[in-house]
């Protein structure tokens, strides 16, 4: 089951969200964090960077439940500038490592696209480390490559810089 969390639901979900983020970073996900990365760091991200935006309505947070636990999450962040009312960013598509390769990321992205359309968004934008498997998922869902930036992000395990690919999807061209 996929739900869009509200600020009221957030406290009950915080433990699972913290676990997913912590686990994803420790399995090599390039989502802005590097090791060392503690559960306290993961909790702080959700509390300090996500919850305020969820509370004021400037972010949609989707979660996917299996067996009464959150196994995946993704964020839809509408652009805040007046010349971009048609655009939103996709951020932090995370699936718990124990729940991967079962189509959960695709289901989360499909729910996000429905919500983006409801909000009148016609352009979705995201970035992903160029070597991540998520890039294949995004391309299979109709995202196009806008370009690649070399040496954009640091590898979570090593002191090594890696390229990031920027991608977009024109929702006005797809059903």
N, C-alpha and C positions, 0 to 999 in steps of 0.2 A: 504494500500500500504506500502510495506517495502522498505526502501532505505538505502544505505550505505552512510553515511555522508562524505563529504570531508571537508577539512579545510576551504574552501570558504563558504560552507553551514553552518558551525558551528555557526556563529554569529546569523543567523536567527533562529536557533534551540535552542539557549541557554536559552531563557525564558521557553520554554516547558520542556527542560531537567532539569532545576532548579526546576520547579514545581513538576515534577515526583519524583525526588530524595527527596525533602523536604517532600512530601506527603507520600512516602513509609516509610521513617524513622519514621514519626509521626504515622504511623499505625503499627509499630512494626517490620518492615523488619530489619533483621540482616545483614547489608551490610557495616559494618565497622564504623558506626556512632552511637552515643548515644545522648540522650537529655541532655541539651538543644541543639537544632540544628535549625539554622535560615536559611531563604532563602539565606542570604549572605554566610553562610557556604556551602550551596549546590552549589551556583554559583562558589565559590572558588574551590571546588572540580573539577568541569568541566573545569574551566579555567586553573588551576594549574597542575592538574594530568592527564587530558584526552587530552585537546587540543594540548599540545606540542607533545604527541605521535601520535596523529592524523596527525599533520602537518608533522612529519618526517616519517610517514608510518609504525610505529611500533605498530599500533593498528587499527583495523577495528571497526567502531562504526555504529551499525544498529539502525534504528528508524522505528517505525510503526506508520503511520498516519491514523487517522480516523477523518473525518469532518475537515480537514485541520489543525488538532492539533496532536502533537506527543502524543501517548498514551502508548508507550512502547519502551524499548531500551535494547540492550545487546552489550557486547564488546568481540571481539576475539583478544587475545594478543599472537602473536607467541613467543615461547620461544627464548630467546636471546643468549643462550649458544651454542657454536659450536657443542657439542655432542648431541644436541636436535633439529635438524632442522625439525624433523618429528612431533613435539609437539606444542600445543598451549593451552593457558588457556582461559576458559570462565569466564567472569566477569560481575557483575552487571546486571543480568537479572532483569529488573524493569518494572512493568506494573502499570500504575496509578490505585490507589484503585477504582476509579469510573468505570474502564474498565476491571476489573478482572472477571474471570470465563467465558470468551468468547473465549478461545483458542489463545489469542494473544501471550502469552509466548511461546507456542508451535510453532507458526508461526515464531517468532523471532529466536528460536533455530534451526528450519529447514533452515532458510536463512543463519544462522551462519555456519551450517554444510556444506552447499553448498560452501560457501566461503572458509572454511577450506580445503575442497578437492581441490578447485581451486589453493590454495596456497601450495598444496602438503603435507598437514598435515594428519597424520594417527592416532594420539592420542590426544584426548581432555581431559583436566583435569579441575575440578572445586571443590569448597567446598561450603557447605551450612550448616546452623545451622541444627542440626539433627532433630529438631522438626518442621521445616518449611514445609509447603505444597509443596514447590518447589522440595523437595526431591522425592516426588511421581511422579511429572512431569518428572524429569530427569530419574528416573528408568523406566518409561513407554516409554521413548525414547531410551532405550538401555544402559544408563549409569550404570556402576557397582560400587558397594561400594568397595573402597580400604581399608578403615578403618575409625575409629572414634577417635577423640581426646577429652577426657573429659576436662571440664573447659577451653575451647579454647577461647570463646568470651563472652563479657559482654552483658547481656540483655539490650536493648536500654532504657527500662523504669525503671528497678530495678538494684540495686547493687548486681547482682547475675550472676555467671558464668554458661555458658551452653556449651554442647558438639557440635562439628562440625564434619560433615561427609565429607571425601574426596572421590570423585567419578571420574571415567574415562570412556571414550568410545573409543573403537578401531574402527576407521573408515574403516580400511582395511578389517574388517570382516562383514561390513554391506553395502548394496547397496547405 
